[in-house]
């Protein structure tokens, strides 16, 4: 039953168009003939005229908002090809290339202006233009979505990539965590919000209404951050299961047929899915604040919940294991591990045997093979999760996120996610990151100094 994201996006675009039309209604300025959807080259001078009029800022706030809304309405009326040309025009003609920035600095040095004058002069015209949308209904959402398109375009165009980065400080200020509202989402939420919850779930797809209802049952919690200027659009949400002890298998955790637990007997909150909802806010972190806020809220609402942990994927583990087996061969295994493989495979030995076993269909359902591979893959997983790069950061991006928030690597879970995606990512292994609220700050400082904090069990595995 996964609802198509396109339908959610279409409704969002229609709401933006409607808001901009209502804002421009009654405007006295003559904007000329409509710009054609594909934005042909002979329409670009008229587009730039509208951009220039917005940047000049003539008139009062009402006139400025109307001009911004007219420009936004123009953008939304374009085809995908037209929007691409619009963004390229904005990035190339209204950005601030290095040469222009250096010239601006030299002019400031020759003047007696205060430092704040330089800061203002170094803001790209495109960013100054988009800043105007903060006062336009649906304008904040418009800028977020526009940056999402810039991020895609920036993969092949340096100016678009630079403009998307130039917009990040503006959006970071608009979306400061102090401005955000923490909201619990339950089964009584509006249908439009539940549809977005389904569409934006990025870790474990919601496959039916029964699945959705199970995730919002009495022994589950879902919390999201919202911005006051985007009250209908979640920014990020986290899904939580209230259980007794650490959870080690996501299929069992999400089994909609399982009995609902009495939350009075639960002692652990398991964060099992965190999904960012707005692509245009990439690079602006909310997850660390969200987990801490939710943990504090749960501790207040449910005093019996004493432990906070995740059941997390290990996205880069399979690539790491395959790479080491291929590059290092038998050196990646201990003598005992090599010997343990002999009873289950005749065709090869050592690393070659491991690779052949992992290539077998449903190898995990053969007890002897699973028993032989478990200590090998678990040891390599522990090494992967406790290793750091040249900057002292965890190699795995999910590990970096949770360790940076003050969690520790608590426990590896063999066959924790037996979905196709689980095997593609990590040979089905998952990990619990534990948040001990009293130690979060100390763990964060340790990780900032380049040390991965892990449980005794995980450290022992990694040393094997």
Secondary structure, 3 states (H helix, E strand, C coil): CCCCHHHHHHHHHHHHHHHHHHHHCCCCCCCCCCCCCCCCHHHHHHHHHHHHHHHHCCCCHHHHHHHHHHHHHHHHCCCHHHHHHHHHHHHHHCCCCHHHHHHHHHHHHHCCCCHHHHHHHCCCHHHHHHHHHHHCCCHHHHHHHHHHHHHHHCCCCHHHHHHHHHHHHHHHHHCCHHHEEEEECCCCCCHHHHHHHHHHCCCCCCCCHHHHHHHCCCCEEEEEEEECCECCCCCEEEEEEEECCCCCCHHHHCCCCCCCCCHHHCCEEEEEEEEECCHHHCCCCCHHHHHHHHHHHHHHHCCCCCEEEECECCCCHHHHHHHHHHHHHHHHCCHHHHHHHHHHCCCCCHHHHHHHHHHCCCHHHCHHHHHHHHHHHHHHHHHHHHCECCCCCECCHHHHHHHHCCCEEEEEECCCCCCHHHHHHHCCCEEEEEECHHHHHHHHHHHHCCCCCECHHHHHHHHC
